[in-house]
Amino acid sequence: MAVEMKKELLSVKDVKQITGWSLSTIYKLVKSGQLKSINVPNTPISIRTTELDALLNGAFNEQN
């Protein structure tokens, strides 16, 4: 049985690849607090997959 591992933390580049958003858009979302990030020592901005999911689900729900 294969187990699929889902990354818990994403980089800004990961978010760009997943969403297709520009880096500047992602940084603006982080700065505004719409996309929450966490501080990991010696690491660039890290975003929990749950935070990205919440933002995407919220945006989807607002459109419907």
C-alpha positions as a LaTeX table, in Angstrom:
\begin{tabular}{lrrr}
\hline
Residue & $x$ (\AA) & $y$ (\AA) & $z$ (\AA) \\
\hline
Met1 & 0.00 & 0.00 & 0.00 \\
Ala2 & 1.46 & 3.36 & $-1.06$ \\
Val3 & 1.19 & 6.28 & 1.31 \\
Glu4 & 1.03 & 9.74 & $-0.23$ \\
Met5 & 2.86 & 12.34 & 1.84 \\
Lys6 & 1.47 & 15.85 & 1.67 \\
Lys7 & 3.87 & 18.67 & 2.45 \\
Glu8 & 2.85 & 20.48 & 5.61 \\
Leu9 & 4.86 & 23.62 & 4.86 \\
Leu10 & 5.06 & 25.38 & 1.52 \\
Ser11 & 7.51 & 27.93 & 0.21 \\
Val12 & 6.36 & 30.99 & $-1.72$ \\
Lys13 & 7.55 & 29.21 & $-4.88$ \\
Asp14 & 5.43 & 26.18 & $-3.97$ \\
Val15 & 2.37 & 28.41 & $-3.59$ \\
Lys16 & 3.16 & 30.04 & $-6.96$ \\
Gln17 & 3.36 & 26.64 & $-8.61$ \\
Ile18 & 0.10 & 25.45 & $-7.02$ \\
Thr19 & $-1.96$ & 28.59 & $-7.61$ \\
Gly20 & $-0.37$ & 30.24 & $-10.63$ \\
Trp21 & $-0.25$ & 33.54 & $-8.70$ \\
Ser22 & 2.69 & 35.89 & $-9.10$ \\
Leu23 & 5.29 & 36.13 & $-6.35$ \\
Ser24 & 4.28 & 39.74 & $-5.70$ \\
Thr25 & 0.65 & 38.69 & $-5.20$ \\
Ile26 & 1.68 & 36.01 & $-2.71$ \\
Tyr27 & 3.90 & 38.42 & $-0.77$ \\
Lys28 & 1.03 & 40.96 & $-0.69$ \\
Leu29 & $-1.35$ & 38.31 & 0.67 \\
Val30 & 1.19 & 37.38 & 3.36 \\
Lys31 & 1.85 & 41.03 & 4.27 \\
Ser32 & $-1.88$ & 41.78 & 4.51 \\
Gly33 & $-2.48$ & 38.73 & 6.69 \\
Gln34 & $-4.85$ & 37.11 & 4.21 \\
Leu35 & $-2.34$ & 34.27 & 3.80 \\
Lys36 & $-0.78$ & 33.48 & 7.15 \\
Ser37 & 2.85 & 32.44 & 7.26 \\
Ile38 & 5.06 & 31.06 & 9.99 \\
Asn39 & 8.64 & 31.81 & 10.96 \\
Val40 & 11.01 & 28.91 & 10.62 \\
Pro41 & 14.60 & 29.76 & 11.56 \\
Asn42 & 17.02 & 29.99 & 8.63 \\
Thr43 & 14.18 & 29.48 & 6.14 \\
Pro44 & 12.35 & 31.84 & 3.81 \\
Ile45 & 8.63 & 32.44 & 4.34 \\
Ser46 & 6.79 & 29.20 & 5.09 \\
Ile47 & 3.06 & 28.72 & 4.61 \\
Arg48 & 1.08 & 25.83 & 6.07 \\
Thr49 & $-0.92$ & 23.90 & 3.50 \\
Thr50 & $-3.96$ & 24.32 & 5.75 \\
Glu51 & $-3.62$ & 28.13 & 5.50 \\
Leu52 & $-3.48$ & 28.00 & 1.70 \\
Asp53 & $-6.44$ & 25.62 & 1.64 \\
Ala54 & $-8.41$ & 27.98 & 3.90 \\
Leu55 & $-7.65$ & 30.97 & 1.68 \\
Leu56 & $-8.57$ & 29.09 & $-1.49$ \\
Asn57 & $-11.76$ & 27.68 & 0.03 \\
Gly58 & $-12.74$ & 31.11 & 1.34 \\
Ala59 & $-12.17$ & 32.70 & $-2.06$ \\
Phe60 & $-14.18$ & 29.94 & $-3.71$ \\
Asn61 & $-17.04$ & 30.27 & $-1.23$ \\
Glu62 & $-17.20$ & 34.04 & $-1.74$ \\
Gln63 & $-17.65$ & 33.55 & $-5.49$ \\
Asn64 & $-20.64$ & 31.23 & $-5.02$ \\
\hline
\end{tabular}
